[in-house]
Structures are given as C-alpha cells and as structure tokens.
Amino acid sequence: MIDSTHWLLTLACDDRPGIVHAVTGAIAQAYGNITELQQFSSPESSRFFMRVQVQSGFDRSVFEHAFVPIAASLGADWVLDYVGRPRRTLILASKAGHCLNDLLFRARSGYLQIEIPLILSNHPDLRDLANFYGVPFEDHVVLPHTKAAFEARVMEAVEQHDIELVVLARYMQILSPELCERLAGRAINIHHSFLPGFKGANPYRQAHSRGVKLIGATAHFVTADLDEGPIIEQNVRRVDHTVDVPELMAIGQEQESRTLTDAVKLFAEHRIMADGQRTVIFH
C-alpha cells in the first residue's frame, strides 16, 4: 500500500564527517519525523550509505530546497520516493514456473511491492500461469539469429512500461553484454548454489551422485560475467544421503523461489545499494 505521507530517502556518497547531521538537519527543516534510519560506512571503498524513512508533516519542497545543495556538496547519489510505491517490474521466463509463480502470487497478495505489466518468455509453456494471474504474456523463439530481436523487444518493453526492475525468473538464456550494460543495477537473476559447484546438464543428478550436503540458491545483479554479479541474497538447506534426485530438485526449486522473491522485495523497498562488486543490504 502506498503511503504518500511516508517518504523514503536513500543516499550514497564518499564517506566524510557530518553526513548524518546534514541529512537529518534538512529533514528537520522540512518538519519530518524519522521513523527508520540505517547507515553504513564501507572501509573497503570509503563510501557512505544511508536509508531513511520519514513521516509526519514532511514537506518535500522544503526538504529539497535545503537538501539539494547539501547533496551537491557531498557528490551524493540520492533517491526520494514514497514508501510502498510498487516498482514496475518486467519478468523474463522460460519453462520452469516455480519462481514465476511465487513472484506472481506474492505480488497479488501484497507481499511484494511490485507491479508486473508484462512477462516475456522464450517458450509458451507458462502462458496459462500468466493468464491465471491476469498478466500479459508474450513468447518469442530465441535462437542465435533471433536473439538480438528478442533483446530489442526487452528494451522496448522497458521503455514502454517505465520498467524499474527486470527479473530473470529461471530465464534460461544468456543475455548479451550490451543488454547487461543497459540493465546494469536493475536486473536480478537466480541460480542454484551447490558446494561443490556443478555445471552443465542435470546439476541435481550430479549433486546426488557426489553426495552433496548443502543445497541453496543465489540471487544477484546481472552482469556480463555469467553468474558473477553482485550478490543480493542467498539461502541454503542441509540434505543427506536419504534424499533422492526428485527431492533434491524440489528442495532446490523451493530455495530458488524463496531467494529470488527475497531479493526482489529488497529491491522494491530500496534496501539494496551497490558498493562496487558488493552490495549493502539494509534489512
């Protein structure tokens, strides 16, 4: 639910003394009451990160008049938004429906503060699922000679629907470096995480044959380096020798769905801030 009387400010800049005093002072001038404040100074990057929620009589115009010159002097990147405003989200999918189903269900239930105007897929398999939730669905054949056309459709949809986040909900195609660059910082992917790692076909069968004891999932920002973008969220569950391949797959899909949904929720609530190859997460 959008609360137009409750505001959210995120800020990142080079670390220096007096930042919190300056920010909270500008909020006080705008008659704002701080209901939540989180901050972090990164010793690795010497960057400062801050997330503040403000309520009760906050005057945006007064705040911006006071804060804009402060932000300029800090060289800060900052965003001011309503608490609870749904982030417009494009979902890419293939054949596996577990992650897509979880996102659609939790968006409908209000748990996820996202609005999904479109699902794009390289297979028709999940059309019925999208129809059940009333979300427009397009499937396009993605082959080497059609990949560029599909990615052009992705960017067209991003612009057409003012998309803020692109979610790869088990979309089983590698995005081109050009598309990764254009979606930098606003595209999230999910993949399974095994210790040790397994590549290629049938990773769960490989994991079973090696007797893995941990099954998990990792959600991360998409970059041109496959599955190596800044990590947002991870979950893990222990298994033992009694768990067969179908059970491993079911457990893995559960972890993937949970982890991707958690990452999308963090993004929607402005709780993720990039710190180079790492992320700062304000829970």
C-alpha positions in Angstrom: 0.0 0.0 0.0 1.3 3.4 -1.0 1.6 5.9 1.9 2.0 9.4 0.4 2.7 10.8 3.8 5.6 8.4 4.4 8.8 9.1 2.5 12.0 7.1 1.9 15.4 8.6 1.2 18.4 6.6 0.1 21.9 8.2 -0.3 25.4 7.1 -1.3 28.5 9.3 -1.3 32.2 9.3 -0.4 32.5 9.0 3.4 33.3 12.1 5.4 32.3 13.6 8.8 29.0 15.3 9.2 26.8 13.5 6.7 24.2 12.2 9.1 24.0 15.7 10.7 23.5 17.4 7.4 20.8 14.9 6.2 18.8 14.8 9.4 19.1 18.6 9.7 17.5 19.0 6.2 14.7 16.6 7.3 14.1 18.6 10.4 13.8 21.8 8.4 11.1 20.0 6.4 9.2 19.1 9.5 9.9 15.4 9.0 9.9 12.7 11.8 12.4 10.0 11.2 10.8 6.6 11.7 13.8 4.5 10.5 17.4 5.2 9.8 20.2 2.9 8.7 23.7 3.7 7.7 27.0 2.0 6.8 30.5 3.2 6.1 32.4 0.9 3.8 36.1 0.5 4.9 36.9 -1.1 1.5 35.5 1.6 -0.7 35.4 4.6 1.7 31.8 5.1 0.7 28.9 6.0 2.9 25.4 4.6 2.5 22.2 5.7 4.2 18.5 4.8 4.1 15.9 6.9 6.0 12.2 6.8 6.3 10.4 10.0 7.2 6.8 10.7 8.3 4.6 13.3 10.0 4.2 16.6 8.2 7.2 16.2 5.9 7.3 18.9 3.2 9.1 17.7 0.1 9.6 21.1 -1.4 11.1 22.4 1.8 13.3 19.4 2.1 14.6 19.6 -1.5 15.3 23.3 -1.1 17.5 22.5 1.9 19.0 19.2 0.7 19.8 19.7 -3.0 22.9 22.0 -2.2 24.0 19.6 0.5 23.8 16.6 -1.8 25.7 18.5 -4.4 28.5 19.4 -1.9 28.7 15.7 -1.0 28.7 14.5 -4.6 25.8 12.2 -3.4 23.6 9.9 -5.4 20.2 10.0 -3.8 16.6 9.0 -4.4 13.4 10.2 -2.6 10.3 8.1 -3.0 7.0 7.2 -1.4 7.0 4.2 1.0 5.2 1.3 -0.6 5.2 2.6 -4.2 5.1 -0.5 -6.4 8.2 -0.8 -8.6 7.4 -1.5 -12.2 8.8 -5.0 -13.0 9.4 -6.9 -16.2 9.8 -10.7 -15.8 11.7 -12.9 -18.2 10.9 -16.6 -18.0 11.4 -19.9 -19.9 9.8 -23.3 -19.0 10.2 -23.7 -15.2 7.4 -22.0 -13.4 8.3 -22.2 -9.7 10.0 -18.8 -9.4 7.4 -17.0 -11.7 4.5 -18.5 -9.7 6.0 -17.3 -6.4 6.6 -13.8 -7.7 3.1 -13.5 -9.2 1.4 -14.9 -6.1 3.3 -12.6 -3.7 2.7 -9.6 -5.8 -1.0 -10.3 -5.9 -1.1 -10.8 -2.1 0.7 -7.5 -1.5 3.8 -9.0 0.0 5.9 -7.8 -2.9 5.7 -4.1 -3.7 5.9 -4.6 -7.5 3.7 -4.1 -10.5 4.1 -6.5 -13.4 2.8 -5.2 -16.7 4.4 -7.9 -18.8 6.1 -11.3 -18.9 8.4 -12.1 -21.8 9.5 -15.7 -22.4 11.4 -17.8 -24.9 8.8 -20.6 -24.6 5.0 -20.7 -24.5 4.8 -23.1 -21.5 3.9 -20.6 -18.8 1.2 -18.7 -20.7 -1.6 -20.4 -18.7 0.1 -19.4 -15.4 0.4 -15.8 -16.5 -3.3 -15.8 -17.7 -4.3 -17.2 -14.3 -2.8 -14.1 -12.6 -4.0 -11.8 -15.4 -0.6 -10.7 -16.5 0.1 -10.1 -20.3 2.4 -12.8 -21.7 4.5 -12.9 -24.8 6.6 -15.8 -26.1 9.3 -15.4 -28.7 11.5 -18.0 -30.2 15.1 -17.2 -29.1 17.7 -18.7 -31.4 21.1 -17.4 -32.3 19.6 -15.5 -35.3 16.6 -14.1 -33.3 18.3 -13.3 -30.0 19.0 -9.7 -31.0 15.3 -9.2 -31.9 14.2 -10.6 -28.6 16.6 -8.4 -26.6 15.4 -5.4 -28.6 11.8 -6.3 -27.5 13.0 -6.4 -23.9 14.4 -2.9 -24.1 11.3 -1.7 -26.0 9.1 -3.1 -23.1 11.4 -1.5 -20.5 10.9 1.9 -22.2 7.2 1.4 -23.0 6.3 0.4 -19.4 8.8 2.6 -17.5 10.3 -0.6 -16.1 12.5 -0.2 -13.0 13.4 -3.8 -12.5 13.9 -6.8 -14.8 13.7 -10.2 -13.1 15.1 -13.4 -14.7 12.8 -16.0 -13.2 14.8 -19.0 -14.4 15.1 -17.5 -17.8 17.5 -20.0 -19.5 19.3 -17.7 -22.0 22.5 -15.7 -21.6 21.9 -12.0 -22.0 24.3 -10.2 -24.4 26.9 -7.9 -22.8 25.1 -5.0 -24.4 21.8 -5.8 -22.7 23.6 -6.4 -19.4 25.2 -3.0 -19.7 21.9 -1.3 -20.4 20.2 -3.0 -17.5 23.1 -2.6 -15.0 21.8 -2.3 -11.5 18.2 -3.1 -12.3 18.3 -6.8 -13.4 18.2 -9.7 -11.0 19.0 -13.3 -11.7 18.7 -16.5 -9.7 20.7 -19.7 -9.9 21.2 -22.8 -7.8 24.2 -23.0 -5.5 25.9 -26.3 -4.7 29.0 -27.0 -2.7 30.9 -28.1 -4.7 29.5 -26.4 -7.9 28.2 -28.3 -10.8 27.9 -27.1 -14.4 26.3 -28.4 -17.5 23.3 -30.7 -17.7 21.4 -32.3 -14.8 23.2 -30.5 -11.9 20.9 -32.1 -9.3 21.8 -35.6 -10.6 25.5 -34.6 -10.4 24.9 -33.3 -6.9 23.2 -36.5 -5.9 26.0 -38.7 -7.3 28.6 -36.7 -5.3 26.6 -36.8 -2.1 26.2 -33.1 -1.5 25.2 -32.0 1.9 24.1 -28.4 1.1 21.6 -27.1 -1.5 21.0 -23.4 -1.9 20.3 -20.6 -4.2 21.9 -17.2 -5.0 20.2 -14.1 -6.3 22.5 -11.5 -7.8 22.5 -8.5 -10.2 23.0 -9.4 -13.8 26.4 -8.6 -15.4 28.2 -9.7 -18.5 30.2 -12.1 -16.3 27.9 -15.0 -16.1 26.5 -15.6 -12.6 29.2 -13.4 -11.1 27.2 -10.2 -10.5 27.0 -8.5 -7.0 25.2 -10.9 -4.6 21.9 -9.8 -3.1 20.6 -12.8 -1.2 21.5 -16.4 -0.6 19.7 -19.3 1.2 20.8 -22.9 1.9 19.3 -26.1 3.3 21.1 -29.2 4.5 20.4 -32.6 2.9 21.7 -36.1 3.5 22.1 -39.5 1.7 18.4 -40.3 2.1 17.3 -37.5 -0.3 16.9 -38.7 -3.9 17.1 -36.7 -7.1 13.4 -35.6 -7.4 13.6 -34.5 -3.8 16.8 -32.6 -4.4 15.1 -30.8 -7.3 12.1 -29.9 -5.2 14.2 -28.5 -2.4 16.3 -26.6 -4.9 13.3 -25.0 -6.5 12.0 -24.0 -3.1 15.2 -22.3 -2.3 15.3 -20.6 -5.7 11.8 -19.2 -5.3 12.4 -18.0 -1.8 15.7 -16.4 -2.6 14.6 -14.6 -5.7 11.4 -13.3 -4.0 13.5 -12.1 -1.1 15.9 -10.3 -3.5 13.0 -8.6 -5.4 11.5 -7.5 -2.1 14.7 -5.9 -1.0 15.0 -4.1 -4.4 11.4 -2.9 -4.2 11.8 -1.4 -0.8 15.1 0.4 -1.8 17.1 -1.7 0.6 19.9 -2.6 -1.8 22.8 -0.3 -2.5 25.8 -1.1 -4.8 29.3 -0.9 -3.4 31.5 -1.9 -6.3 31.2 -5.7 -6.7 29.4 -6.0 -3.3 26.0 -4.9 -2.1 25.0 -3.1 1.0 21.7 -4.5 2.3 19.6 -2.6 4.8 17.2 -5.2 6.3 
